Amino acid sequence: MFDRPPPSTPEVPSADDVADSVERLCRLYDTRLVETGGNLSPEDARELNAMAAIYDLDTDRPSTEVWRDLRAVVTRQAPRPAEDAVLRGEVEALTLLVVEDDAEVAADLTELLTEAGHSVVGPFHSAAAAEAAAALHHIDAALLDINLSDEMTGVELAKVLTGRWDVRVIFISGDVTAAARHADMAEALVLKPYTGPQILEAVARLGHKG
């Protein structure tokens, strides 16, 4: 189910290059919004909304709100140098809680993580079952979809996991707005549709040796 990059992909930016670009973008818009009191020029506002539209974020609101959510997405989603650690096999094996209500996606995700050497608890399609499992197992981190099959959301589950057991969280979701609003709760965001390498890179941030 995971998309694979075409074999003829020309030059893929390194994790360092992407991180530098994100840092420059954040510095640019943080500064512009402060200098203008949130009133961007028409050109800057159009550019900001164009970037936000890539993630299907609502652009019909003040620029400060648009940038708040966009900033959360790009900083949590951007790859980091830990990606190189994956290639060298320098990632610690973790016990990962997987909560995803799409059965096919959950199965593929479990297989991917297991093949990479991690232990998977789950997968679970409901937050209630996942919370019970977390009480019975030592969990290093949790990969959480946000919209689940019961009344409790992945965001609510994340609050329980982080608050009660200090479990680190990665949001894996197509609900970009919800992910952005609660990005401060997560170590990383992986937005659907995602690829296997994106998942492994996000996990590598948590299990990088040294």
Secondary structure, DSSP 8 states (H G I E B T S, - for coil): ------TT------HHHHHHHHHHHHHHHHHHHHHHTT---HHHHHHHHHHHHHTT---SS-HHHHHHHHHHHHHHHS--THHHHHHHT-B---EEEEE-S-HHHHHHHHHHHHHTT-EEEEEESSHHHHHHHHHHS--SEEEE-SS-SSSS-HHHHHHHHHHHH--EEEEEES-HHHHHHTGGG-SEEEESS--HHHHHHHHHHHHB--
